[in-house]
Every structure is written in C-alpha cells, then in structure tokens.
Amino acid sequence: MARHIKKGDMVQIIAGDHKGATGRVLRVIPGKNRVVVQGQNLAKKHVRPSRRNPQGGRINVERPIHISNVLPLGTKSSKGSKVSYKINEDGSKQKVFKDGGKGDIVKRAK
C-alpha cells in the first residue's frame, strides 16, 4: 500500500469512531500499514507500579489506526486531501496536495 504519510505530518481520520478528528502522526508502522495519531484512538492500559510510574494504575495510550483510514491535511484547507509527487528538473521531489483540483506544492518531500 502506498504510504504518503510520514512521522510529524498532520492527518485527518476519515473512518471509524474518530472520523473527522485531526492530529499529528507520532509513529508509522510500515510492516502493518498503521499509524499512531496523537490524542486519537485512545485505550486504557493497566500499568503495574514501577520506578517510572510509582503509583501504577490505568493510563491512556494511543493505539494504531490503519493507514487507509487517514488522509494528509492540505496546507491551505483544513480538510484531508489526496497526495501525489512531482519530480523537478533537478531530480528532487515535491509533495502535491490535490485539494479540489488545485495542486498545492509542499517542498518537504524526501
């Protein structure tokens, strides 16, 4: 599956319980085609007391979401949009957002 999402990108969730929510990508798991989005898809995890967490108890952790359920946020609009890449004359890549037919170019592509 094509991955147009990298760590640190802003994304919009387009399916599931958190549909319409936005957040920053904390981690990409390429082997399972999943991403972890900050503050979304939270689950309770029971933690034993330790030096790091002396009290123990239940904490909220972000769980992975399938990569097909998120879209990168366009730079000019606050909606998710499809992405393609444009190769320049010097051989460098540019990320192009397809917001309603307009090609919005971002120079961050690697």
N, C-alpha and C positions, 0 to 999 in steps of 0.2 A: 504494500500500500504506500502511495506517495506521501511523504511527510513534509509539509510546508510549514511546520511549527517547530520552533526551537525554544530552548530554555530562555526565559525572560520576555517572551512575546506576550502581548495582551490578546486574549481569546474570548469568544462568546460561545456559551454552551447552547447547542441547537436542539438537543433531545434529552429526554429523561426528566427526573424530578427537579432539576435545577435549570430547566430550559429558560433562556433569556438572560441568565446571570453572566457576568463578566469577571475575569480575574487574570492574574499573571501566571504563566507556566513556571512551576518550580522545578519540575523534572520531566524528562522524556524517557520512556521505557521502550526502546526500539524493538526488542525481541517480542514484546507482547502488543505492540501498536497502541500504547496507552500513554496518557499524560496526567500529571498531577497538577491541579489548578488551585491556587492559593485561596483558601476560605470556602471552597466548594466541595461537595460530596463528602461531608464530614461524617465520621463514625466514632463511636466511643471505644476506647481501648483501655482495658484494665491493666494497671501498672503496679507491680509489687514495690514496696519501699526499697530504696537504694540510696547510695550517696548522692546521685544526681537528683533524685526525687524522694526526699526523706519521708514524706507523708504518704506516698503511694496514692491509690485511688483511681478515678476514671479521668482520662484526658481525651480531648478531641483531636483526631488526626485526619488529614486529607487522604482520601482513597483515590486510586487511579480511575480515569474515565477513558473510554475508548476514543482513539484519535478521530474517528469518523463522526463523533458527536460534538466536535468543537470546530469553530471557524476562526481564523485570524481576524482581528479587528482592523478595519481600514483606518488610515491615518486621518482622513478628512471627515468620515462619518463615524457614528458610534455603533454601526451595525457590523456584523460579521460579513466577510466577503471572500470570494474565491481568489486564489493567488496563482500567478504564473511567473516565469522568469524570462527576462530579456537579456540577451548576451550583447554586450557593447563591442565596438570595433577593436578595443584594446584587449578583449577577451574576458573582462570582468562581468560578473552577473549583477543584475538589479532585480529586486522583487517588485512585481507589478500587481496592485490590487485591482480587481475588476468590479468596482462599485458602479452599478448601473450603466455599464458601457464605457465609463471613463477609465483610463489607465493611470492610476496614481503610483508614481515610481518612488521606491524607497531604496536608499543606497546601502543599506545594512546587509544585504545578501552576501553570503560567503560561498 
